[in-house]
Amino acid sequence: MRLLFTWISLVLASVTLGAQANPRAFALYDSRGREVPFQYMVKQLRTADVILFGEYHNNPISHWMQLEIMKALGSYGLGMEMFETDEQDALSKFMADSLTVEELDHYTGGVWPNFHTDYLPILLRARADSVDVVATNVPREYAQMVFQRGFIYLKTLKASDQLSLPPIPPPYDPELPGYKAMRMPNQANPHAGENFPKAQAIKDATMAWQIVNHARPGRPFLHINGSYHSDNYEGIVWYLRQYKPQLKVVTISTLEQRDMSDLREDSEGTADFILLVPENMTKTY
């Protein structure tokens, strides 16, 4: 028995060492959990009107993959959650090389902590490709006020301030699973309530509205956002269907797993394509 136990232990150890000797930085899966090559995904992306890339903001593989997709597409539009609509002027000046990074940080709400490593290369690639970048997110003070007062607050804005927003009030389905979960207070979110998912919804609606207004026929519009804004075809996807249902939308989500050999069954259907990364991947903040 002791010999059998020793043999089993050696086999398990060899399997573990084998896995460690062949680490994988990522794998791509389709919505049904089948592993697919990068070129297969790119072929589908080229036929899309809108590509929603759901990232983990601090995951370097997400940002590297975004660059690879930009290179593979060649012709594309680009929108980013990381910039708010009232920051468009500063972003456009930066893209025209008339603002420095430090000035961009000053004239916006502040660039993200991993801007230099994760987002600056994307902007520089778009600049090299002569691609304008659209700031798509709602100004943060609007989302904060919606959290406090609901959508009715948006009606109090000046007409000029409403120009970058979708028609007010936006359509809203509180029973969407993602929004429904946000209404329930818990330890991680003690301030939940009826208006908390509405604050998320105005972000999703504004991003979708900006995408609709900047998407062009025959050119995929790549939008970079946190995965929770487009996972399970909710959030931005739901709003795109309200505003322009004829758009062909392809979604990508980022997920983490310890075992990279197969996509967990409960993750199937999260998006059209899933970028799977190891859960111990280095974080950028």
Backbone bond lengths (Angstrom), bond angles and torsions (degrees), N, CA, C in turn:
res aa  C-N    CA-C-N  psi(-1)  N-CA   C-N-CA  omega(-1)  CA-C   N-CA-C  phi
1 M - - - 1.464 - - 1.528 111.09 -
2 R 1.370 114.50 -41.27 1.458 118.39 -179.91 1.523 110.31 -63.57
3 L 1.356 116.50 -38.56 1.460 120.34 178.21 1.531 110.93 -64.11
4 L 1.343 116.77 -40.55 1.460 120.82 178.94 1.519 110.71 -63.31
5 F 1.342 115.67 -42.89 1.464 120.17 179.72 1.534 110.29 -62.66
6 T 1.340 115.28 -41.45 1.465 119.37 179.29 1.515 110.86 -63.73
7 W 1.337 116.76 -41.62 1.471 121.18 179.87 1.525 110.90 -63.04
8 I 1.342 117.26 -44.11 1.462 121.28 179.10 1.526 110.32 -62.70
9 S 1.332 115.94 -41.36 1.462 120.09 179.88 1.518 110.85 -62.48
10 L 1.340 116.81 -40.38 1.464 120.67 179.21 1.523 111.27 -65.94
11 V 1.328 116.11 -40.34 1.468 119.99 179.21 1.530 110.11 -63.14
12 L 1.333 116.45 -46.74 1.465 120.23 179.57 1.521 111.23 -62.84
13 A 1.307 116.50 -38.61 1.460 120.62 179.05 1.513 110.96 -65.03
14 S 1.350 116.33 -39.89 1.459 119.44 -179.96 1.521 111.18 -67.37
15 V 1.345 116.72 -36.98 1.465 120.62 176.89 1.519 110.09 -63.24
16 T 1.337 116.07 -44.52 1.462 120.95 179.78 1.512 110.87 -62.24
17 L 1.344 116.96 -45.85 1.454 120.54 179.61 1.517 111.24 -63.94
18 G 1.361 116.03 -36.24 1.458 119.87 178.24 1.506 111.34 -63.50
19 A 1.343 115.65 -41.29 1.460 119.58 179.84 1.523 110.20 -65.68
20 Q 1.353 116.07 -39.63 1.449 119.41 179.85 1.518 111.40 -69.31
21 A 1.320 117.07 -29.71 1.461 120.66 -178.70 1.517 112.18 -76.28
22 N 1.329 117.89 -15.15 1.462 121.51 -178.52 1.524 110.52 -129.29
23 P 1.330 117.78 62.23 1.469 119.75 -179.22 1.522 110.97 -69.57
24 R 1.334 115.73 151.56 1.457 121.20 178.35 1.524 108.15 -121.99
25 A 1.313 115.99 132.55 1.462 120.13 179.58 1.522 111.76 -80.18
26 F 1.341 117.83 -25.98 1.461 120.11 178.99 1.522 109.46 -164.35
27 A 1.318 115.11 165.42 1.462 123.53 169.32 1.522 106.69 -146.65
28 L 1.324 116.24 149.60 1.462 121.74 178.68 1.524 109.51 -110.78
29 Y 1.335 115.27 132.19 1.457 121.14 177.91 1.521 109.50 -127.82
30 D 1.334 116.06 151.97 1.462 118.95 173.10 1.527 108.92 -88.75
31 S 1.314 116.68 -177.83 1.465 120.67 -174.00 1.525 112.99 -65.29
32 R 1.333 116.72 -19.78 1.464 120.49 -179.51 1.524 112.24 -95.35
33 G 1.330 116.84 6.08 1.450 120.09 177.00 1.507 114.79 85.08
34 R 1.333 117.39 16.59 1.457 120.80 178.02 1.525 109.24 -94.74
35 E 1.324 117.62 131.03 1.455 120.07 178.46 1.520 109.69 -69.85
36 V 1.334 115.97 136.02 1.455 121.42 -176.57 1.520 109.38 -131.13
37 P 1.343 117.41 153.03 1.465 120.01 177.13 1.526 111.43 -78.50
38 F 1.302 115.95 159.47 1.460 121.93 -179.21 1.527 111.67 -56.92
39 Q 1.323 117.47 -43.43 1.461 120.21 -176.77 1.528 112.10 -64.96
40 Y 1.319 117.11 -32.00 1.470 119.45 175.80 1.524 109.73 -63.41
41 M 1.331 116.97 -45.12 1.460 119.74 178.54 1.525 110.89 -62.15
42 V 1.324 116.95 -44.64 1.472 120.71 -178.50 1.532 110.63 -60.21
43 K 1.310 117.25 -38.97 1.466 120.49 178.39 1.517 111.16 -58.29
44 Q 1.327 116.87 -40.57 1.468 120.67 178.35 1.524 110.62 -72.02
45 L 1.316 117.75 -37.74 1.460 121.46 -179.02 1.524 111.36 -64.41
46 R 1.313 117.09 -35.32 1.473 120.40 -178.13 1.518 112.66 -65.82
47 T 1.313 117.06 -21.11 1.472 120.68 179.81 1.521 112.49 -93.18
48 A 1.322 117.08 -1.65 1.460 121.09 -175.87 1.521 111.13 -84.50
49 D 1.325 116.06 151.08 1.464 121.01 167.76 1.521 110.12 -82.24
50 V 1.330 115.33 -37.90 1.462 121.49 -177.61 1.526 108.62 -135.68
51 I 1.325 115.33 134.40 1.461 122.16 173.60 1.520 107.04 -116.94
52 L 1.307 116.80 119.73 1.452 121.30 175.97 1.522 108.38 -102.67
53 F 1.321 115.86 109.58 1.465 120.53 -179.77 1.519 107.60 -96.77
54 G 1.322 116.42 105.16 1.453 122.03 177.36 1.517 110.11 -85.26
55 E 1.317 115.96 112.52 1.454 121.13 -175.08 1.520 111.62 -107.72
56 Y 1.335 115.20 164.59 1.454 121.91 159.34 1.522 104.48 -94.10
57 H 1.308 117.89 119.47 1.454 121.09 -169.19 1.524 113.08 -56.59
58 N 1.332 117.15 -30.62 1.470 119.74 -175.41 1.527 112.54 -104.53
59 N 1.326 116.44 18.64 1.462 120.11 -177.90 1.531 110.05 -103.13
60 P 1.330 118.77 115.14 1.466 120.88 -175.71 1.520 113.67 -65.65
61 I 1.328 117.90 -26.96 1.458 119.80 -179.59 1.536 110.11 -68.68
62 S 1.335 116.97 -36.93 1.468 119.93 175.39 1.518 110.71 -55.63
63 H 1.327 116.52 -47.71 1.462 120.65 -174.66 1.533 111.56 -72.76
64 W 1.312 116.31 -35.98 1.467 119.46 174.19 1.528 110.70 -62.83
65 M 1.321 116.92 -42.54 1.462 120.23 179.81 1.532 111.01 -65.23
66 Q 1.322 117.46 -36.65 1.464 119.86 176.53 1.521 110.92 -59.74
67 L 1.322 116.86 -43.15 1.464 120.65 177.46 1.523 111.46 -62.83
68 E 1.314 116.92 -41.74 1.460 120.48 179.36 1.530 111.05 -63.83
69 I 1.313 116.34 -38.29 1.463 120.17 178.15 1.520 110.57 -67.03
70 M 1.329 117.78 -42.51 1.459 120.84 177.52 1.522 110.81 -58.47
71 K 1.323 116.65 -44.42 1.466 120.83 178.71 1.529 110.70 -62.34
72 A 1.331 115.80 -42.31 1.469 119.93 -176.41 1.525 112.12 -70.69
73 L 1.337 117.12 -34.09 1.467 120.00 -178.68 1.517 111.41 -71.31
74 G 1.310 117.46 -39.80 1.459 120.62 -177.78 1.512 112.17 78.31
75 S 1.321 116.42 -68.99 1.467 122.23 177.47 1.527 108.20 -104.23
76 Y 1.326 116.31 126.37 1.461 119.76 -176.82 1.527 109.46 -165.35
77 G 1.321 116.09 161.19 1.453 122.83 166.15 1.515 107.74 -105.45
78 L 1.324 116.76 163.66 1.458 119.09 -175.84 1.519 110.74 -142.29
79 G 1.318 115.88 129.86 1.455 122.38 173.69 1.514 109.24 -129.40
80 M 1.354 116.45 151.52 1.455 119.63 -175.27 1.518 111.42 -138.22
81 E 1.323 115.23 129.78 1.464 121.61 173.50 1.520 111.55 -61.09
82 M 1.330 117.99 -26.80 1.462 122.69 -171.73 1.522 113.90 -68.00
83 F 1.333 116.48 -11.03 1.463 120.99 178.11 1.520 109.32 -123.52
84 E 1.336 115.48 139.04 1.462 121.59 -177.53 1.523 110.45 -95.14
85 T 1.319 116.36 156.67 1.459 120.45 -171.20 1.522 112.95 -58.30
86 D 1.330 117.93 -31.87 1.464 119.34 179.47 1.530 112.13 -79.39
87 E 1.329 117.26 0.97 1.455 122.08 175.54 1.529 112.17 -103.07
88 Q 1.344 116.46 6.73 1.457 119.70 -174.66 1.530 112.40 -61.16
89 D 1.313 116.98 -40.30 1.464 119.33 -177.77 1.528 110.88 -60.97
90 A 1.329 116.73 -46.42 1.465 119.96 179.50 1.523 110.65 -64.96
91 L 1.329 117.05 -40.86 1.468 120.32 179.20 1.524 110.75 -63.15
92 S 1.332 116.89 -43.29 1.470 120.44 179.96 1.525 111.05 -63.66
93 K 1.315 117.06 -38.86 1.465 120.17 177.62 1.525 110.76 -65.89
94 F 1.331 116.72 -38.58 1.459 119.01 176.53 1.523 110.44 -63.93
95 M 1.320 116.51 -42.47 1.468 119.67 179.80 1.521 111.60 -64.68
96 A 1.353 116.78 -28.23 1.461 121.08 176.83 1.527 111.86 -84.47
97 D 1.341 116.07 4.88 1.463 123.23 179.10 1.525 112.56 64.84
98 S 1.337 115.92 30.88 1.463 119.58 177.06 1.529 112.13 -109.53
99 L 1.333 116.94 2.97 1.461 122.51 171.47 1.517 108.49 -130.24
100 T 1.319 116.79 143.63 1.459 121.05 173.33 1.528 109.42 -83.99
101 V 1.320 116.38 170.39 1.463 120.26 175.95 1.523 110.20 -59.92
102 E 1.339 116.07 -41.32 1.454 120.32 -179.51 1.530 110.76 -63.17
103 E 1.313 117.27 -39.63 1.464 120.84 178.18 1.523 110.84 -69.92
104 L 1.325 116.93 -37.64 1.468 120.06 176.25 1.522 109.72 -61.33
105 D 1.308 116.78 -41.71 1.461 121.21 177.37 1.529 110.66 -61.82
106 H 1.316 116.65 -38.41 1.470 121.44 -177.70 1.521 111.99 -72.25
107 Y 1.331 116.89 -42.27 1.461 120.69 -173.70 1.529 114.26 -86.85
108 T 1.313 117.15 -3.27 1.466 121.13 174.01 1.524 107.69 -113.91
109 G 1.314 115.97 -172.94 1.453 119.71 177.01 1.514 113.11 -73.04
110 G 1.338 116.00 5.70 1.467 120.73 -178.09 1.518 110.18 106.49
111 V 1.330 116.39 127.51 1.466 118.85 179.03 1.520 109.42 -70.02
112 W 1.306 116.00 158.22 1.459 121.66 -175.60 1.527 110.68 -67.57
113 P 1.339 118.61 155.32 1.465 120.79 -175.24 1.519 114.20 -60.65
114 N 1.330 117.10 -26.43 1.465 120.72 178.53 1.524 111.29 -104.20
115 F 1.319 117.00 26.81 1.465 121.29 -176.14 1.526 111.70 -58.95
116 H 1.325 117.64 -48.40 1.461 120.20 -173.91 1.529 112.01 -63.77
117 T 1.323 117.00 -38.13 1.466 119.47 -176.80 1.523 113.05 -85.72
118 D 1.343 118.10 -31.85 1.461 120.63 -168.29 1.529 114.45 -111.20
119 Y 1.325 117.81 -38.24 1.464 119.90 -173.66 1.521 113.91 -106.36
120 L 1.312 117.57 -31.36 1.462 119.48 177.68 1.526 111.97 -58.93
121 P 1.351 120.12 -44.08 1.474 118.70 177.56 1.521 113.02 -58.81
122 I 1.342 117.18 -34.03 1.470 120.48 178.53 1.530 110.02 -66.97
123 L 1.330 117.11 -45.02 1.463 120.35 179.24 1.524 110.93 -64.71
124 L 1.309 117.03 -40.16 1.464 119.57 179.84 1.527 110.83 -67.33
125 R 1.311 117.16 -35.36 1.468 119.90 176.13 1.526 110.03 -65.41
126 A 1.330 116.63 -44.24 1.463 119.87 178.32 1.523 110.61 -63.11
127 R 1.324 117.41 -39.19 1.465 120.24 177.58 1.532 110.55 -62.05
128 A 1.322 116.37 -43.76 1.467 120.42 178.75 1.517 111.70 -63.03
129 D 1.331 116.58 -31.02 1.467 121.54 179.42 1.534 112.13 -89.42
130 S 1.342 117.05 5.00 1.479 122.33 -178.42 1.519 111.86 56.99
131 V 1.332 115.95 41.14 1.458 122.65 -179.64 1.525 109.24 -104.95
132 D 1.315 116.87 125.49 1.457 120.34 173.65 1.527 109.42 -72.12
133 V 1.321 116.30 145.11 1.458 120.94 179.55 1.520 108.76 -111.01
134 V 1.328 116.12 130.18 1.462 122.02 -176.55 1.523 109.64 -98.69
135 A 1.327 115.45 126.87 1.467 121.27 171.81 1.525 107.23 -80.56
136 T 1.311 117.99 116.46 1.468 119.89 -168.20 1.520 114.96 -109.35
137 N 1.322 118.47 -16.73 1.465 119.72 -171.19 1.523 111.22 -81.22
138 V 1.323 116.32 153.73 1.458 121.76 178.35 1.529 109.21 -70.48
139 P 1.327 119.47 144.33 1.465 119.65 173.86 1.520 110.65 -54.07
140 R 1.310 116.53 135.66 1.469 120.51 -170.67 1.530 112.76 -61.98
141 E 1.362 116.75 -31.99 1.465 117.54 -179.90 1.526 111.55 -67.37
142 Y 1.346 117.62 -28.19 1.460 119.96 176.84 1.525 110.05 -68.16
143 A 1.339 115.96 -44.32 1.465 119.55 178.72 1.523 110.91 -63.18
144 Q 1.327 116.70 -38.52 1.466 120.19 178.75 1.525 111.35 -63.82
145 M 1.346 116.24 -40.02 1.459 119.51 -179.68 1.528 111.46 -72.21
146 V 1.324 117.70 -33.74 1.466 120.24 174.48 1.522 109.68 -63.18
147 F 1.329 117.01 -39.05 1.461 120.88 176.89 1.531 110.62 -60.81
148 Q 1.315 117.25 -36.24 1.460 121.11 -178.29 1.529 112.80 -82.49
149 R 1.340 116.70 -37.45 1.463 119.27 -169.82 1.524 114.85 -125.16
150 G 1.314 118.07 -9.62 1.453 119.92 -178.27 1.521 111.37 90.02
151 F 1.331 115.67 -177.10 1.463 121.14 -176.73 1.531 112.37 -63.22
152 I 1.331 117.51 -23.27 1.454 120.65 -176.79 1.527 111.16 -58.63
153 Y 1.329 116.89 -27.98 1.472 120.02 179.34 1.518 110.98 -58.57
154 L 1.319 117.72 -37.68 1.460 121.31 -175.06 1.523 111.88 -63.49
155 K 1.326 116.39 -24.95 1.469 120.73 178.14 1.523 111.52 -68.38
156 T 1.338 117.14 -20.41 1.462 120.66 -177.50 1.523 112.23 -84.80
157 L 1.327 117.85 -8.50 1.457 120.93 -179.56 1.522 110.89 -71.43
158 K 1.313 116.24 150.63 1.452 120.98 174.37 1.529 109.45 -62.29
159 A 1.326 115.79 152.35 1.468 120.29 -179.02 1.526 110.93 -56.50
160 S 1.328 117.14 -38.23 1.464 120.19 -179.74 1.525 111.83 -65.94
161 D 1.334 116.64 -30.74 1.462 120.26 179.45 1.526 111.93 -78.53
162 Q 1.323 117.08 -18.19 1.458 120.79 179.79 1.526 112.68 -87.88
163 L 1.333 117.65 -5.91 1.461 120.47 -173.59 1.523 112.91 -61.30
164 S 1.331 117.14 -34.54 1.462 119.87 -177.94 1.525 112.82 -89.22
165 L 1.332 116.23 -1.20 1.459 120.78 -179.04 1.520 111.00 -95.51
166 P 1.324 117.08 158.30 1.463 119.71 172.76 1.526 109.23 -70.09
167 P 1.335 118.34 167.90 1.468 119.85 175.87 1.526 110.90 -52.24
168 I 1.328 115.15 134.52 1.458 121.90 -175.52 1.523 110.68 -104.11
169 P 1.331 119.46 134.48 1.469 126.27 -3.92 1.519 111.34 -76.69
170 P 1.320 117.64 152.60 1.462 119.64 178.74 1.521 110.52 -74.03
171 P 1.321 117.82 156.12 1.476 118.35 170.87 1.520 109.04 -60.06
172 Y 1.304 115.72 151.12 1.474 118.75 -174.66 1.510 109.34 -156.48
173 D 1.336 115.59 129.55 1.462 121.51 177.02 1.526 108.75 -119.34
174 P 1.332 118.27 100.47 1.465 120.60 -177.62 1.520 113.58 -67.40
175 E 1.338 117.00 -11.76 1.463 119.68 -178.62 1.523 112.88 -91.61
176 L 1.341 118.45 -2.20 1.459 118.43 172.07 1.528 108.14 -57.30
177 P 1.321 118.70 132.93 1.472 120.03 -173.09 1.522 114.26 -51.53
178 G 1.338 117.46 -41.85 1.459 119.77 -178.96 1.512 112.42 -63.32
179 Y 1.343 116.70 -44.26 1.458 120.35 179.88 1.533 110.94 -72.11
180 K 1.314 115.98 -37.77 1.460 119.88 -179.69 1.527 110.63 -60.48
181 A 1.343 116.36 -41.26 1.462 120.04 -179.84 1.525 111.09 -65.04
182 M 1.329 116.98 -30.83 1.473 120.37 -178.68 1.525 112.55 -70.59
183 R 1.318 117.20 -19.10 1.465 119.48 -178.08 1.519 111.94 -78.41
184 M 1.330 116.94 -15.30 1.452 120.91 -173.79 1.526 110.35 -94.22
185 P 1.342 118.43 114.30 1.470 120.43 178.68 1.526 110.95 -61.87
186 N 1.312 115.92 142.64 1.457 121.56 174.73 1.522 107.85 -150.43
187 Q 1.314 115.71 -178.23 1.459 119.80 -175.83 1.523 111.50 -62.65
188 A 1.331 116.55 -37.48 1.463 119.90 -179.47 1.521 111.99 -76.84
189 N 1.333 116.53 -23.28 1.462 120.26 -176.27 1.525 109.47 -139.66
190 P 1.332 117.22 73.87 1.474 120.15 -176.11 1.525 113.74 -71.32
191 H 1.338 117.81 -14.02 1.462 121.20 -176.04 1.526 112.70 -99.31
192 A 1.307 117.28 17.62 1.463 120.50 179.56 1.528 110.24 -63.44
193 G 1.313 115.09 164.36 1.458 121.08 -179.04 1.511 108.46 166.67
194 E 1.314 117.77 -172.67 1.457 121.81 -175.61 1.520 112.86 -61.70
195 N 1.345 117.40 -33.56 1.461 119.96 -176.16 1.524 113.84 -87.94
196 F 1.321 117.32 -15.61 1.468 118.63 -178.03 1.525 111.35 -62.53
197 P 1.338 120.17 -49.31 1.466 118.67 177.18 1.520 112.79 -67.66
198 K 1.329 118.22 -23.73 1.468 119.61 176.23 1.524 110.99 -66.81
199 A 1.337 116.67 -35.31 1.463 120.06 176.44 1.526 110.41 -64.42
200 Q 1.324 116.02 -36.50 1.467 120.04 174.88 1.518 109.65 -69.85
201 A 1.310 116.66 -40.02 1.464 120.79 -176.94 1.523 111.93 -63.83
202 I 1.349 118.51 -38.09 1.464 119.11 -179.58 1.525 110.45 -68.24
203 K 1.325 117.33 -28.89 1.465 119.88 172.81 1.527 110.05 -66.64
204 D 1.337 116.24 -49.11 1.465 120.44 -179.67 1.521 111.45 -61.48
205 A 1.333 116.22 -43.42 1.462 120.93 -178.64 1.519 111.07 -64.80
206 T 1.331 117.08 -43.18 1.461 120.34 -179.36 1.518 111.09 -65.80
207 M 1.317 117.32 -42.57 1.464 119.91 178.51 1.523 110.22 -62.96
208 A 1.329 117.17 -43.05 1.464 120.21 178.58 1.524 110.78 -62.90
209 W 1.331 117.06 -42.35 1.467 121.43 -179.46 1.530 111.00 -62.34
210 Q 1.328 116.78 -42.65 1.459 120.37 177.72 1.530 111.01 -65.56
211 I 1.311 116.93 -38.95 1.467 120.29 177.83 1.525 110.57 -62.60
212 V 1.329 116.60 -46.90 1.466 121.10 179.55 1.524 110.52 -57.53
213 N 1.313 116.85 -40.25 1.458 120.86 -175.95 1.527 113.77 -78.58
214 H 1.321 117.63 -11.82 1.463 119.70 -178.70 1.523 113.64 -119.41
215 A 1.318 118.14 -7.39 1.465 120.19 176.10 1.528 109.02 -70.06
216 R 1.327 116.64 142.37 1.461 122.63 -178.66 1.524 109.91 -128.01
217 P 1.340 117.60 141.60 1.469 120.18 179.40 1.526 111.46 -58.98
218 G 1.318 115.22 138.42 1.455 120.45 176.27 1.516 115.07 78.09
219 R 1.330 117.43 7.23 1.463 121.08 179.85 1.522 109.00 -140.42
220 P 1.331 118.07 113.64 1.461 118.89 -179.94 1.532 111.24 -61.54
221 F 1.317 115.89 137.10 1.459 121.01 174.80 1.520 107.24 -102.46
222 L 1.315 115.89 110.57 1.463 122.07 -179.13 1.517 108.81 -87.97
223 H 1.324 115.92 123.87 1.462 120.18 178.10 1.515 109.13 -118.56
224 I 1.335 115.55 129.62 1.458 122.30 -178.59 1.519 108.56 -103.73
225 N 1.318 115.98 122.71 1.465 121.24 -178.09 1.522 110.26 -151.20
226 G 1.323 115.77 162.41 1.455 119.22 173.31 1.515 110.17 -59.53
227 S 1.309 116.81 143.74 1.463 120.27 -174.33 1.523 112.67 -58.61
228 Y 1.335 117.83 -31.49 1.464 120.59 -178.01 1.530 112.22 -66.83
229 H 1.343 117.39 -15.07 1.467 119.95 178.22 1.529 112.49 -80.98
230 S 1.331 118.00 -12.21 1.466 119.10 -177.50 1.521 114.04 -139.76
231 D 1.335 118.40 -4.29 1.461 120.23 179.03 1.523 111.16 -61.31
232 N 1.329 114.42 148.43 1.469 122.40 176.33 1.526 111.73 59.42
233 Y 1.340 116.20 23.38 1.475 122.69 175.27 1.529 111.93 60.48
234 E 1.323 115.24 28.93 1.460 120.50 175.31 1.530 108.72 -104.29
235 G 1.325 117.05 -163.28 1.456 121.18 174.63 1.517 112.78 57.20
236 I 1.323 116.82 -121.42 1.461 121.78 -177.89 1.520 110.94 -59.22
237 V 1.327 117.12 -39.79 1.474 120.61 -178.77 1.522 110.33 -59.85
238 W 1.315 116.65 -45.80 1.468 120.94 -179.60 1.521 110.36 -60.17
239 Y 1.325 116.91 -41.85 1.458 119.80 -179.42 1.526 112.11 -71.15
240 L 1.309 118.03 -35.82 1.464 119.33 175.30 1.528 110.63 -60.22
241 R 1.319 116.41 -36.85 1.469 119.74 178.32 1.523 111.52 -68.10
242 Q 1.332 117.09 -28.55 1.463 120.08 177.49 1.525 110.51 -75.37
243 Y 1.324 116.91 -41.40 1.457 121.15 -172.44 1.527 113.53 -86.09
244 K 1.326 117.33 -36.65 1.470 119.90 -179.06 1.527 108.77 -155.01
245 P 1.322 116.89 80.03 1.473 120.38 -172.27 1.519 114.34 -66.15
246 Q 1.338 117.99 -17.68 1.465 118.98 -178.65 1.523 113.32 -76.56
247 L 1.312 118.22 -9.85 1.461 120.38 178.46 1.526 110.97 -64.95
248 K 1.322 115.56 138.20 1.466 119.82 172.64 1.523 107.64 -88.57
249 V 1.316 116.20 113.90 1.461 122.27 -176.08 1.528 109.10 -110.49
250 V 1.309 116.43 129.06 1.462 122.43 174.69 1.528 107.70 -117.45
251 T 1.316 115.92 131.27 1.464 119.97 -176.94 1.523 111.61 -111.70
252 I 1.322 114.18 147.59 1.460 122.90 173.58 1.522 106.93 -126.42
253 S 1.303 117.11 136.70 1.461 120.67 175.73 1.519 109.69 -124.16
254 T 1.304 115.50 151.35 1.460 121.99 174.23 1.530 108.38 -103.95
255 L 1.306 116.56 131.37 1.466 121.93 176.99 1.520 109.00 -135.57
256 E 1.321 115.50 155.35 1.460 121.48 178.14 1.527 110.34 -116.91
257 Q 1.328 115.64 141.32 1.463 122.01 174.30 1.518 108.97 -144.97
258 R 1.316 115.41 154.91 1.464 119.09 173.31 1.523 109.69 -74.90
259 D 1.328 116.74 -45.59 1.464 122.27 -179.40 1.524 108.33 -95.39
260 M 1.322 116.56 120.06 1.460 121.05 -175.93 1.529 113.23 -93.31
261 S 1.315 117.37 -2.38 1.471 119.84 -171.51 1.515 112.88 -72.39
262 D 1.334 117.92 -27.97 1.459 122.06 -179.28 1.519 108.89 -145.35
263 L 1.328 115.09 148.79 1.461 119.91 174.20 1.520 108.63 -80.63
264 R 1.339 116.67 132.51 1.459 119.09 177.75 1.521 110.25 -58.15
265 E 1.310 115.81 141.94 1.466 120.98 -177.00 1.521 111.78 -59.75
266 D 1.328 117.72 -36.19 1.455 119.56 -177.78 1.527 112.75 -74.56
267 S 1.344 117.64 -5.54 1.464 121.58 176.12 1.522 112.43 -96.33
268 E 1.334 116.57 -10.46 1.460 119.37 178.32 1.526 109.76 -63.48
269 G 1.313 115.68 141.27 1.463 120.27 179.33 1.516 114.32 85.25
270 T 1.331 117.29 0.72 1.461 119.79 178.53 1.516 110.81 -64.42
271 A 1.342 116.40 -36.49 1.460 121.93 -178.82 1.524 107.86 -158.28
272 D 1.339 115.95 173.49 1.462 119.45 177.12 1.524 110.93 -67.09
273 F 1.340 115.38 -36.90 1.461 120.82 175.62 1.526 108.56 -134.68
274 I 1.318 115.33 142.77 1.460 120.90 -177.74 1.521 108.72 -122.23
275 L 1.338 114.79 122.23 1.451 121.77 173.67 1.525 106.83 -89.37
276 L 1.300 116.00 107.19 1.465 121.28 -177.49 1.520 108.94 -96.19
277 V 1.319 116.07 127.80 1.459 121.15 -179.80 1.522 108.89 -126.94
278 P 1.336 117.52 152.64 1.465 119.21 179.27 1.525 110.78 -66.55
279 E 1.315 116.25 143.05 1.463 120.01 -175.05 1.520 112.53 -68.00
280 N 1.349 117.57 -15.68 1.469 120.05 177.57 1.518 112.18 -96.57
281 M 1.333 116.91 15.48 1.455 120.45 178.09 1.529 110.50 -59.70
282 T 1.323 117.25 141.48 1.452 122.75 178.71 1.536 110.27 -56.90
283 K 1.324 117.22 137.48 1.470 122.81 177.34 1.522 109.10 -102.47
284 T 1.335 115.95 150.48 1.462 120.51 -176.53 1.524 112.82 -97.18
285 Y 1.315 117.53 -2.66 1.469 120.95 166.00 1.511 108.42 -162.93
